């Protein structure tokens, strides 16, 4: 089983990593931690560095808890939701775990553009973490 974690290092990140770890152990899964930056070749170097540091933190978390993972920084010019869905298809992922933020009543209907795109377009189950 391949588990993709859409990760950007925010406060939801720890919960995402914990759930991915539980699923990986339960289903003998392979974990792919993914961060997407839209800019293609135009992303500011500091944003790339921050993303790489966040991915390294996630990798360390899994290693410390007895599970290996692969990290991927996607800078392909797509919106994050589309990028995650496309990458999941490319890697034949079985499950996506992604965070959703608590918002107003209207915001709850929309979830946010990244989570919404993943939920609506993914070809596999999507686990959302609030």
Secondary structure by P-SEA (a helix, b strand, c coil): cbbbbbcccccaaaaaaaaaaaaaaaacbbbbbbbbbcccccccaaaaaaaaaaaaaaaaaaaaacccbbbbbbcccccaaaaaaaaaaaacccbbbbbbbbbcaaaaaaccaaaaaaaaccccbbbbcc
